Amino acid sequence: MSAERPGPTARRQVVEVVGGSSMGKHDTLVVEEPLEIRLQWPGHPANRISVTMRTPGNDFELAAGYLVAEGVLPIGDKPRSVAYCVDRALSEEQRYNVVTVDLDGPPRRHPSTRTTTMTAACGVCGTESLDEVFTPDSSPILVGRTIAPDVVTALPDRLRERQPLFSKTGSIHASGVFGFDGALVVVREDIGRHNTVDKVVGARQLGTVDFAEESALCVSGRIGFDIVTKAVAARIAVVVGDGGPSSLAADLADRAGVTLCGFARGERFVAYTHPERVGAS
């Protein structure tokens, strides 16, 4: 049976917590999968030029727009073709995650002469991406202590209170690490959401602060695969956001033993993985 083209959404069983009461339900997550872009022209075989995480759909437009942004393809110049790769070395799961752009001749600027503007991913399918970050031999974070639901719902507001740059500009992200009792350990701001996580983890690495495995990382906005990847690397047991996670973020959190809580607002949040750590199951 041939692989189905991945869609933009996926269904997942979750636990919704409202006012301390929990209820199992199905939720819809946005799909996050890697896309490898390859470039070729006459006399030059297809070579990988970038890998980015994306929501499946309009993949050919994504590839063409990237080449314009990189100065490879002048505006108005159409490539000879854009197609999913038919490389026999690709698995069925990879089939719709590799796009080859075929030009009529050499590009105006070779992409290797500029720093790529796209986020590098670990593989060319979701399973490979997970395996690169958390191998079957890696030890998942075990559920020990629990964090109270009212602490989880309070974290986004506590994070917001410690964002002086956001108060001034309204255009910056933040991440904060909190103890399971809700006590603040560290908050950092940055224009890039992923950079804020690097900063709080780096603060521990450099000895500025210290926090244990039984800590909660709270981020502003959605929770993507890159955010959970960093939390897993730092061995942080709980990730909280006021937005929702992607499908691949939830898959990684589930495998690594991380409790992933989205839409933490007011008295409500949704536990996508390991709800037992937040007293909901």
Buried (B, 14 or more C-beta within 10 A) or exposed (E): EEBEEBEBEBEBEBBBBBEEEBEEEEBEBBBBBBBBBBBBBEEEEBEEBBBBBBBBEEBBEBBBEBBEEBBBBEEEBEBEEBEBBEEEEBEEBBBBBBBBBBBEEEBEBBBEEEEBEBBEBBBBBBEBBBBEBBEEEEEEBEBEEBBBBEBBBBBBEBBBEBBEBBEEEEEBBBBBBBBBEBEBBBBBBBEEBBBBBBBBBBBBEEEEEEBBEBBBBBBBBBBBBBBBBBBBEBBBBBBBBBBBBBBBBBBBBBBBBBBBBBBBEEBBBBBBBBBEBBBBE
